[in-house]
Amino acid sequence: MLRVVSPALAAVLTAMLAVLAACPSIAAAEPQAGDDLAICRDRQADAQARAVACDNLLKADKVTGKDKAIALSVRGNTLINKRDYVHAIETLSMAVDLDPDYVIALNLRGLAHERRGEDDLAMADDNLALEKRPTYGVPYNNRGVIQARRGALQSALDDFNLSIKYTPKFLLGWTNRARLRTLTKDFNGALADFAEAEKIDPTAPQIASNRCITYGMMGKYDQAFADCNGLIEKQPKNVYAINNRADVNMMKGDLDAALNDYNTAIQINPNNVRAHSGRGQIYERRKDLAQARADYRAAAYSLTKFDETDVARARAIAQERLAALTPQAAATGRRIALVIGNGAYNNVHALPNPPRDSKLIAGVLRDVGFQTVIAVSDLTRDKFFEALQTFAAEAEKADWAVVYYAGHGFEIGGVNYLVPVDAKLAADRDAETQAVALEQVIAAVGAARKVRLVVLDACRDNPFAPTMQRTLSLKLVDKGFSNIEPGAGFMVVYAAKHGETAMDGDGSANSPFATALAREIKEPRVEIRKLFDIVRDDVWAATRHEQQPFSYGSPPGREDFYFVAGK
């Protein structure tokens, strides 16, 4: 495995291994004229028309056997593009059961497993597909991506070679091998691969964006910037290309230009892991350690099982540097909280209860001895991030860090968002720039020594759903949040189970969740894990089985934690 000599160079090298979607995007469309069965069978048919035709056959229950396997495979591909990997795997498994030799379904199921972070299951499907058809090039590419992620670079190269041998017109085979060759400093081979990729599709954006890195590592900065700049001129919000240009600026030693690019990437997407990790490295070099830690915190915490390779590496660098830079001496027994109540929304209906609920919870936390309770309400996007950053700095000096949020919140494309009061969200893609990803809230409590707790009284209907334009082929949940899995030592508590909504109360009283939480926090000698079990039962009973809170993760397991220790 190649050893990386510096965090900055590591961030650059990993851009070579970014995984691109191996499936065409399939969006909903009106039924097409013609024979649904013929269109569903035709792999050369228009992707949208084929998806609709296959779906029509499945809904009408008009296909069996191998034809049904084909239709299910197309539906599974659609689900992958929506990032609904669980149902994709279920659907593709039905296809494999119907036709065990259908290697396309096996390959797609392997891709879905990979996107869930289930690399062993993905490899098993890739291997089975290749056992059944050794000349099928796509599974070699997908297996090569996993091998590269694991650091088995020669095995990855062997797989990319076979992918190109058996499917020479498969663009990803050439670009992935080019990235790997760049990683191993076979720059001439990488450039030759990019040239072959251009023969297949000269407009493919991944060619210029990644060749930019290859030229940068060769010290050919004019050619590198020509590639990155040309793509960014065409796609000004291509954050991947902007990050790559920032990495090249880092190689060149132009920290001001790199910082400008990372700032641009963060302005486009405030939750961008690579940009925060890269910017943190610049601030660390400049001895601005407080800002470096803030950026590393923003990049360090993941709620997903799968990150693209370059993102995963950027997170790892941020986690490593954050651990190195975080002060070790914390005030023993210090407990702090940030309590947010967003109710006065500018562009959707207001919520009367969040400010009232947050006031109740803030008061109770002060009563039970929290040394610092920061209570804020009706935060705009900028104020929201400012509050999180200020609190994160305080968490470095605390044993407990707790964030309570009441307000609008929902999930889009597998990412949970909290909604500032100035959000407009005319389209689903606006969530990245106008809302606050839950991961950023997780990051704000991350520096605390012992208890890192986030409480979300926010599983309400998405108020933007009736008017929100849906431009992405992504799952969009109109009710509540999606399932999340915080890392070790973190606890996230939802007022309602994922995909369900929380009640706001009757307009004059506090919400059922805030009422139960405020009551139980004051009880002495109730361990924190049991406390939230009791809150769950209380809310379940008070709402007559209409609302069930849910907890994910837990504090460290070798110690008990109490809001009120008692005698």
C-alpha positions as CSV (number, residue, x, y, z in Angstrom):
1,M,0.0,0.0,0.0
2,L,1.3,3.5,-0.8
3,R,2.2,5.4,2.2
4,V,1.1,9.1,2.3
5,V,3.6,11.5,3.6
6,S,1.4,14.4,4.5
7,P,-2.3,15.1,5.1
8,A,-2.4,17.6,2.2
9,L,-0.9,15.1,-0.3
10,A,-3.2,12.4,1.0
11,A,-6.3,14.5,0.3
12,V,-5.0,15.0,-3.2
13,L,-4.2,11.4,-3.9
14,T,-7.5,10.1,-2.8
15,A,-9.3,12.1,-5.5
16,M,-8.1,9.5,-7.9
17,L,-10.3,6.9,-6.4
18,A,-13.7,8.7,-6.4
19,V,-16.4,6.2,-7.4
20,L,-18.8,7.3,-10.1
21,A,-22.3,5.9,-10.4
22,A,-22.2,2.8,-12.7
23,C,-25.8,3.0,-13.6
24,P,-27.7,5.5,-15.8
25,S,-30.1,7.8,-14.0
26,I,-33.7,6.7,-14.5
27,A,-36.4,9.2,-13.8
28,A,-40.2,8.9,-13.8
29,A,-41.8,9.5,-17.1
30,E,-45.2,9.2,-18.8
31,P,-46.0,5.8,-20.3
32,Q,-44.5,5.5,-23.8
33,A,-46.5,4.2,-26.8
34,G,-45.5,0.7,-28.0
35,D,-45.0,-2.8,-26.6
36,D,-44.0,-2.6,-22.9
37,L,-42.5,-6.1,-23.0
38,A,-40.3,-5.3,-26.1
39,I,-39.2,-2.0,-24.6
40,C,-38.5,-3.6,-21.2
41,R,-36.3,-6.2,-22.8
42,D,-34.4,-3.8,-25.0
43,R,-31.2,-2.7,-23.2
44,Q,-30.7,0.0,-25.9
45,A,-34.0,1.6,-25.3
46,D,-34.4,5.1,-23.9
47,A,-33.7,4.7,-20.2
48,Q,-36.8,6.5,-19.0
49,A,-39.1,4.7,-21.4
50,R,-37.6,1.4,-20.4
51,A,-38.1,2.1,-16.7
52,V,-41.7,3.0,-17.3
53,A,-42.4,0.0,-19.5
54,C,-40.9,-2.4,-17.0
55,D,-42.8,-0.8,-14.1
56,N,-46.1,-1.1,-16.1
57,L,-45.5,-4.8,-16.5
58,L,-44.7,-5.4,-12.8
59,K,-47.7,-3.4,-11.7
60,A,-50.0,-5.3,-14.0
61,D,-48.4,-8.6,-13.0
62,K,-48.0,-9.4,-16.7
63,V,-44.5,-11.0,-16.6
64,T,-43.0,-14.2,-15.2
65,G,-39.6,-16.0,-15.2
66,K,-36.7,-14.3,-16.9
67,D,-38.8,-11.4,-18.2
68,K,-39.9,-10.6,-14.7
69,A,-36.2,-10.8,-13.6
70,I,-35.4,-8.2,-16.3
71,A,-38.2,-5.9,-15.1
72,L,-37.2,-6.2,-11.5
73,S,-33.6,-5.5,-12.4
74,V,-34.5,-2.2,-14.1
75,R,-36.6,-1.3,-11.1
76,G,-33.7,-2.1,-8.8
77,N,-31.5,0.2,-10.9
78,T,-34.0,3.0,-10.4
79,L,-34.0,2.4,-6.6
80,I,-30.1,2.6,-6.6
81,N,-30.3,6.0,-8.3
82,K,-32.7,7.1,-5.6
83,R,-30.2,5.9,-3.0
84,D,-32.9,3.5,-1.7
85,Y,-30.4,0.7,-1.4
86,V,-32.4,-1.5,1.0
87,H,-35.3,-1.8,-1.4
88,A,-32.9,-2.1,-4.3
89,I,-31.3,-5.1,-2.8
90,E,-34.7,-6.7,-2.0
91,T,-35.8,-6.1,-5.6
92,L,-32.7,-7.4,-7.2
93,S,-32.6,-10.4,-5.0
94,M,-36.1,-11.3,-6.3
95,A,-34.7,-11.0,-9.8
96,V,-31.8,-13.3,-9.0
97,D,-34.2,-15.8,-7.4
98,L,-36.1,-15.9,-10.7
99,D,-33.0,-16.1,-12.9
100,P,-29.9,-17.1,-11.0
101,D,-27.8,-16.7,-14.1
102,Y,-28.9,-13.1,-14.7
103,V,-25.5,-11.4,-14.2
104,I,-26.8,-7.9,-14.7
105,A,-29.0,-8.3,-11.6
106,L,-26.0,-9.7,-9.6
107,N,-23.8,-6.8,-10.7
108,L,-26.5,-4.2,-9.7
109,R,-27.1,-5.9,-6.3
110,G,-23.3,-5.8,-5.7
111,L,-23.3,-2.1,-6.4
112,A,-26.2,-1.5,-4.0
113,H,-24.3,-3.5,-1.3
114,E,-21.2,-1.4,-1.9
115,R,-23.2,1.8,-1.5
116,R,-24.4,0.6,1.9
117,G,-20.8,0.0,2.9
118,E,-21.2,-3.8,2.7
119,D,-18.1,-4.5,0.7
120,D,-17.9,-8.2,1.5
121,L,-21.4,-8.8,0.2
122,A,-20.6,-6.6,-2.9
123,M,-17.5,-8.6,-3.6
124,A,-19.5,-11.8,-3.3
125,D,-22.0,-10.6,-5.9
126,D,-19.2,-9.4,-8.2
127,N,-17.4,-12.7,-7.9
128,L,-20.6,-14.7,-8.6
129,A,-21.4,-12.6,-11.7
130,L,-17.9,-13.1,-13.0
131,E,-18.0,-16.9,-12.3
132,K,-21.1,-17.0,-14.4
133,R,-19.8,-14.7,-17.2
134,P,-16.0,-14.2,-17.0
135,T,-16.0,-11.8,-19.9
136,Y,-18.5,-9.3,-18.2
137,G,-16.4,-6.2,-17.8
138,V,-18.5,-4.1,-15.4
139,P,-18.1,-6.3,-12.3
140,Y,-14.3,-6.2,-12.7
141,N,-14.5,-2.4,-12.5
142,N,-16.7,-2.5,-9.4
143,R,-14.5,-5.0,-7.7
144,G,-11.5,-2.9,-8.6
145,V,-13.0,0.1,-6.9
146,I,-13.4,-1.9,-3.6
147,Q,-9.9,-3.3,-3.9
148,A,-8.5,0.2,-4.3
149,R,-10.4,1.4,-1.3
150,R,-8.9,-1.4,0.7
151,G,-5.4,-0.5,-0.4
152,A,-4.9,-3.6,-2.6
153,L,-3.6,-1.5,-5.5
154,Q,-2.2,-4.3,-7.6
155,S,-5.4,-6.3,-7.4
156,A,-7.4,-3.2,-8.3
157,L,-5.1,-2.6,-11.3
158,D,-5.6,-6.2,-12.4
159,D,-9.4,-5.8,-12.2
160,F,-9.4,-2.5,-14.1
161,N,-7.2,-4.1,-16.8
162,L,-9.8,-6.9,-17.2
163,S,-12.7,-4.5,-17.2
164,I,-11.1,-2.6,-20.1
165,K,-10.1,-5.9,-21.9
166,Y,-13.7,-7.2,-21.9
167,T,-15.6,-3.9,-22.1
168,P,-13.3,-1.5,-24.0
169,K,-16.1,1.1,-24.4
170,F,-16.8,1.3,-20.7
171,L,-15.8,4.8,-19.7
172,L,-15.4,4.1,-16.0
173,G,-12.9,1.4,-16.6
174,W,-10.5,3.8,-18.3
175,T,-11.0,6.7,-15.8
176,N,-10.7,4.5,-12.7
177,R,-7.5,3.0,-14.1
178,A,-6.2,6.5,-14.8
179,R,-6.9,7.5,-11.2
180,L,-5.1,4.4,-9.9
181,R,-2.2,5.0,-12.2
182,T,-1.9,8.5,-10.9
183,L,-2.0,7.3,-7.3
184,T,1.0,5.0,-8.1
185,K,2.7,7.8,-10.1
186,D,2.4,6.1,-13.4
187,F,1.5,9.5,-14.9
188,N,2.1,8.6,-18.6
189,G,-0.1,5.6,-18.3
190,A,-2.8,7.7,-16.6
191,L,-2.7,10.3,-19.4
192,A,-2.9,7.6,-22.0
193,D,-6.0,6.2,-20.2
194,F,-7.7,9.7,-20.1
195,A,-7.0,10.0,-23.8
196,E,-8.8,6.7,-24.5
197,A,-11.7,7.9,-22.3
198,E,-11.9,11.0,-24.4
199,K,-12.4,8.8,-27.5
200,I,-15.5,7.3,-25.8
201,D,-17.0,10.6,-24.5
202,P,-14.9,13.8,-24.9
203,T,-17.4,15.8,-22.8
204,A,-17.3,13.5,-19.7
205,P,-16.6,15.9,-16.8
206,Q,-14.7,13.3,-14.8
207,I,-11.9,13.3,-17.4
208,A,-10.9,17.0,-17.0
209,S,-11.5,17.1,-13.3
210,N,-9.3,14.1,-12.5
211,R,-6.7,14.8,-15.2
212,C,-6.3,18.1,-13.4
213,I,-4.9,16.2,-10.4
214,T,-2.6,14.1,-12.6
215,Y,-1.0,17.1,-14.2
216,G,-0.8,18.8,-10.7
217,M,1.1,15.8,-9.3
218,M,3.4,16.0,-12.3
219,G,4.1,19.6,-11.5
220,K,2.5,20.7,-14.8
221,Y,0.4,23.3,-13.2
222,D,-0.6,25.2,-16.4
223,Q,-2.1,22.0,-17.9
224,A,-3.7,21.2,-14.5
225,F,-5.4,24.5,-14.2
226,A,-6.4,24.5,-17.9
227,D,-8.4,21.3,-17.2
228,C,-9.9,22.4,-13.9
229,N,-10.6,25.9,-15.0
230,G,-12.2,24.8,-18.2
231,L,-14.6,22.5,-16.4
232,I,-15.4,25.1,-13.7
233,E,-16.2,27.7,-16.4
234,K,-18.8,25.3,-17.8
235,Q,-20.0,24.1,-14.4
236,P,-19.4,26.9,-11.8
237,K,-21.0,24.8,-9.0
238,N,-19.1,21.6,-9.6
239,V,-17.8,21.2,-6.1
240,Y,-15.7,18.2,-7.0
241,A,-13.7,20.1,-9.6
242,I,-13.4,23.1,-7.3
243,N,-11.9,20.8,-4.6
244,N,-9.5,19.3,-7.1
245,R,-8.3,22.7,-8.1
246,A,-7.8,23.6,-4.5
247,D,-5.8,20.4,-4.1
248,V,-3.6,21.5,-7.0
249,N,-3.1,24.9,-5.5
250,M,-2.0,23.2,-2.3
251,M,0.6,21.2,-4.3
252,K,1.8,24.3,-5.9
253,G,2.1,26.0,-2.5
254,D,-0.5,28.7,-3.2
255,L,-2.4,28.5,0.0
256,D,-4.3,31.7,-0.6
257,A,-5.7,30.3,-3.9
258,A,-6.5,27.0,-2.2
259,L,-8.2,28.7,0.6
260,N,-10.3,30.7,-1.8
261,D,-11.4,27.5,-3.6
262,Y,-12.2,25.7,-0.4
263,N,-14.3,28.7,0.8
264,T,-16.1,28.6,-2.5
265,A,-16.9,24.9,-2.2
266,I,-18.2,25.5,1.4
267,Q,-20.3,28.4,0.2
268,I,-21.9,26.1,-2.4
269,N,-22.2,23.2,0.0
270,P,-21.7,24.1,3.7
271,N,-21.5,20.4,4.6
272,N,-18.7,19.5,2.2
273,V,-16.3,17.1,3.9
274,R,-13.4,17.5,1.5
275,A,-13.5,21.3,1.6
276,H,-13.6,21.5,5.4
277,S,-10.8,18.9,5.7
278,G,-8.6,20.8,3.2
279,R,-9.3,24.2,4.8
280,G,-8.5,22.8,8.2
281,Q,-5.1,21.8,6.9
282,I,-4.4,25.4,5.7
283,Y,-5.5,26.9,9.0
284,E,-3.3,24.4,10.9
285,R,-0.3,25.4,8.8
286,R,-1.1,29.0,9.6
287,K,-1.3,28.2,13.3
288,D,-4.9,29.2,13.5
289,L,-5.7,26.1,15.5
290,A,-9.1,27.1,16.7
291,Q,-10.4,27.5,13.2
292,A,-8.5,24.4,12.1
293,R,-10.3,22.4,14.8
294,A,-13.6,23.9,13.8
295,D,-13.1,22.7,10.2
296,Y,-11.9,19.3,11.2
297,R,-14.9,18.9,13.4
298,A,-17.2,19.8,10.5
299,A,-15.5,17.1,8.4
300,A,-14.9,14.4,11.0
301,Y,-18.3,12.9,11.8
302,S,-20.3,10.6,9.6
303,L,-23.8,9.2,10.0
304,T,-23.6,7.0,6.9
305,K,-22.2,3.6,6.3
306,F,-20.7,4.6,3.0
307,D,-18.6,7.5,1.8
308,E,-17.1,7.8,-1.6
309,T,-13.4,7.1,-1.3
310,D,-12.1,10.6,-1.5
311,V,-14.7,11.7,1.1
312,A,-13.8,8.9,3.4
313,R,-10.1,9.7,3.3
314,A,-10.8,13.4,3.9
315,R,-12.8,12.4,7.0
316,A,-10.0,10.2,8.2
317,I,-7.5,13.0,7.9
318,A,-9.8,15.4,9.7
319,Q,-10.4,12.9,12.5
320,E,-6.6,12.2,12.9
321,R,-5.8,15.9,13.0
322,L,-8.7,16.8,15.3
323,A,-7.5,14.2,17.8
324,A,-4.0,15.6,17.6
325,L,-5.1,19.2,18.1
326,T,-7.9,18.9,20.7
327,P,-6.8,19.9,24.2
328,Q,-6.7,16.9,26.5
329,A,-7.4,18.7,29.8
330,A,-11.1,19.3,30.2
331,A,-12.9,20.7,33.2
332,T,-14.0,17.6,35.2
333,G,-17.8,17.4,35.5
334,R,-18.5,20.4,33.2
335,R,-21.8,20.1,31.4
336,I,-23.0,22.4,28.6
337,A,-26.0,22.6,26.3
338,L,-27.2,24.4,23.2
339,V,-31.0,24.7,23.0
340,I,-32.6,25.8,19.8
341,G,-36.2,26.6,19.1
342,N,-37.1,27.5,15.5
343,G,-40.7,28.5,15.0
344,A,-41.0,31.9,13.2
345,Y,-40.4,30.6,9.7
346,N,-40.4,33.2,6.9
347,N,-41.6,31.1,4.0
348,V,-43.8,28.3,5.5
349,H,-46.2,28.1,8.3
350,A,-44.9,29.1,11.7
351,L,-44.6,26.6,14.6
352,P,-45.8,28.0,17.9
353,N,-44.3,25.3,20.1
354,P,-40.5,25.1,19.4
355,P,-39.7,28.4,21.2
356,R,-41.9,27.4,24.1
357,D,-40.4,23.8,24.2
358,S,-36.8,25.1,24.0
359,K,-37.4,27.5,26.9
360,L,-38.8,24.6,29.0
361,I,-35.8,22.4,28.3
362,A,-33.3,25.1,28.8
363,G,-34.8,25.9,32.2
364,V,-34.7,22.3,33.3
365,L,-31.1,21.8,32.2
366,R,-30.1,24.9,34.3
367,D,-32.0,23.5,37.2
368,V,-30.2,20.2,37.2
369,G,-26.8,21.9,37.2
370,F,-25.6,22.5,33.7
371,Q,-22.9,25.1,34.0
372,T,-23.6,26.7,30.5
373,V,-26.9,26.6,28.7
374,I,-27.0,28.6,25.5
375,A,-30.7,29.2,24.5
376,V,-31.4,30.6,21.1
377,S,-34.4,30.8,18.8
378,D,-35.5,31.5,15.3
379,L,-32.0,31.0,13.8
380,T,-31.3,31.9,10.2
381,R,-28.8,29.7,8.3
382,D,-25.8,31.8,9.0
383,K,-26.8,32.2,12.7
384,F,-27.4,28.5,13.0
385,F,-23.8,27.7,11.8
386,E,-22.4,30.4,14.0
387,A,-24.2,29.0,17.1
388,L,-22.9,25.5,16.3
389,Q,-19.3,26.7,15.8
390,T,-19.3,28.7,19.1
391,F,-20.8,25.7,21.0
392,A,-18.3,23.3,19.4
393,A,-15.4,25.4,20.8
394,E,-17.0,25.2,24.3
395,A,-17.5,21.5,24.0
396,E,-13.7,21.0,23.9
397,K,-13.7,22.0,27.5
398,A,-16.7,19.9,28.7
399,D,-17.5,16.4,29.8
400,W,-21.1,16.6,28.6
401,A,-22.2,18.4,25.4
402,V,-26.0,18.4,24.6
403,V,-27.9,19.9,21.7
404,Y,-31.7,20.1,21.8
405,Y,-33.4,21.3,18.6
406,A,-37.1,21.9,18.1
407,G,-38.3,23.1,14.7
408,H,-38.8,21.8,11.1
409,G,-36.6,18.9,10.0
410,F,-36.7,16.2,7.3
411,E,-34.7,13.9,5.1
412,I,-33.7,14.3,1.5
413,G,-31.5,11.8,-0.4
414,G,-30.4,10.0,2.7
415,V,-29.3,13.2,4.5
416,N,-31.1,14.6,7.5
417,Y,-31.6,18.3,7.6
418,L,-32.6,20.9,10.3
419,V,-34.3,23.9,8.8
420,P,-33.3,27.5,9.5
421,V,-36.1,30.1,9.6
422,D,-35.0,31.8,6.4
423,A,-34.9,28.7,4.2
424,K,-36.9,28.8,1.0
425,L,-36.2,25.4,-0.5
426,A,-37.9,25.9,-3.8
427,A,-36.2,22.7,-5.0
428,D,-34.9,19.6,-3.3
429,R,-31.3,20.4,-4.3
430,D,-31.5,23.7,-2.2
431,A,-31.3,21.6,1.0
432,E,-27.5,21.4,0.8
433,T,-27.1,25.2,0.7
434,Q,-30.1,26.4,2.8
435,A,-30.5,23.8,5.5
436,V,-28.2,22.4,8.2
437,A,-27.1,18.7,7.9
438,L,-27.5,16.7,11.1
439,E,-23.9,15.7,10.8
440,Q,-22.9,19.3,11.5
441,V,-24.9,19.1,14.8
442,I,-23.1,15.8,15.6
443,A,-19.8,17.6,15.0
444,A,-20.7,20.4,17.4
445,V,-20.9,17.9,20.4
446,G,-18.0,15.8,19.2
447,A,-15.2,17.3,21.3
448,A,-16.9,16.6,24.6
449,R,-15.0,13.9,26.7
450,K,-17.9,11.7,27.8
451,V,-21.6,12.4,26.9
452,R,-22.2,13.6,23.3
453,L,-26.0,13.9,23.0
454,V,-28.3,15.4,20.3
455,V,-32.0,15.5,20.9
456,L,-34.3,16.3,18.0
457,D,-37.9,17.3,18.6
458,A,-38.2,17.9,14.9
459,C,-39.8,14.9,13.1
460,R,-42.5,17.0,11.6
461,D,-44.1,17.0,8.1
462,N,-42.0,18.7,5.5
463,P,-43.7,22.0,5.0
464,F,-42.0,22.6,1.7
465,A,-43.2,19.3,0.1
466,P,-46.3,20.7,-1.6
467,T,-44.4,23.3,-3.6
468,M,-40.8,21.9,-3.7
469,Q,-39.6,21.1,-7.1
470,R,-38.1,17.6,-7.3
471,T,-35.1,17.8,-9.5
472,L,-33.0,15.0,-8.1
473,S,-33.4,11.2,-8.6
474,L,-33.3,10.8,-4.9
475,K,-35.6,9.5,-2.1
476,L,-37.3,12.4,-0.4
477,V,-39.1,11.8,2.8
478,D,-42.1,14.1,3.4
479,K,-42.5,12.9,7.0
480,G,-39.7,12.9,9.6
481,F,-36.1,11.8,9.4
482,S,-34.4,8.7,8.0
483,N,-32.6,6.1,10.1
484,I,-29.1,7.2,11.2
485,E,-26.3,5.4,13.0
486,P,-24.0,7.7,15.0
487,G,-20.5,6.7,15.8
488,A,-19.3,5.2,19.1
489,G,-19.8,7.5,22.1
490,F,-22.6,9.5,20.5
491,M,-26.3,9.4,21.2
492,V,-29.0,10.8,19.0
493,V,-32.6,10.9,20.2
494,Y,-35.6,11.6,17.9
495,A,-39.0,12.7,19.2
496,A,-40.5,10.2,16.7
497,K,-39.4,7.1,15.0
498,H,-37.7,7.6,11.6
499,G,-40.2,8.3,8.9
500,E,-42.9,9.4,11.4
501,T,-44.0,12.8,12.7
502,A,-43.9,14.3,16.1
503,M,-46.9,16.2,17.6
504,D,-46.6,19.8,18.5
505,G,-49.1,19.9,21.3
506,D,-52.4,21.7,21.3
507,G,-51.0,25.2,20.6
508,S,-50.9,26.3,24.2
509,A,-49.1,23.4,26.0
510,N,-45.7,22.0,25.3
511,S,-45.2,19.1,22.9
512,P,-45.7,15.6,24.4
513,F,-42.0,14.9,23.9
514,A,-40.7,18.1,25.6
515,T,-43.2,17.6,28.4
516,A,-42.0,14.0,29.1
517,L,-38.3,14.9,28.7
518,A,-38.5,17.9,31.1
519,R,-40.3,15.7,33.7
520,E,-37.9,12.8,33.6
521,I,-34.7,14.8,33.4
522,K,-35.4,16.0,37.0
523,E,-35.7,12.5,38.4
524,P,-32.6,11.4,40.4
525,R,-30.6,8.3,39.7
526,V,-32.1,7.5,36.3
527,E,-29.3,6.5,34.0
528,I,-29.4,8.4,30.7
529,R,-30.1,5.3,28.5
530,K,-33.0,4.2,30.8
531,L,-34.2,7.9,31.0
532,F,-34.9,8.0,27.2
533,D,-36.6,4.6,27.4
534,I,-38.9,6.0,30.0
535,V,-39.5,9.1,27.9
536,R,-40.3,6.9,24.9
537,D,-42.9,5.0,27.0
538,D,-44.4,8.2,28.4
539,V,-44.9,9.7,24.9
540,W,-46.2,6.5,23.5
541,A,-48.9,6.4,26.2
542,A,-49.7,10.2,26.2
543,T,-50.2,10.2,22.4
544,R,-52.3,7.0,22.4
545,H,-49.7,5.1,20.4
546,E,-49.4,7.7,17.7
547,Q,-45.9,8.9,18.5
548,Q,-42.9,6.8,19.5
549,P,-39.5,8.4,20.2
550,F,-36.4,6.5,19.2
551,S,-32.8,6.6,20.3
552,Y,-29.7,5.7,18.3
553,G,-26.2,5.1,19.6
554,S,-25.2,5.4,23.3
555,P,-22.6,7.1,25.5
556,P,-19.5,5.1,26.5
557,G,-20.5,1.8,27.9
558,R,-18.2,1.4,31.0
559,E,-19.8,4.3,32.9
560,D,-23.3,5.3,34.0
561,F,-24.4,8.9,33.3
562,Y,-27.1,10.8,35.2
563,F,-28.7,14.2,34.7
564,V,-29.4,14.2,38.5
565,A,-27.1,11.9,40.4
566,G,-29.1,12.0,43.7
567,K,-27.9,10.3,46.8
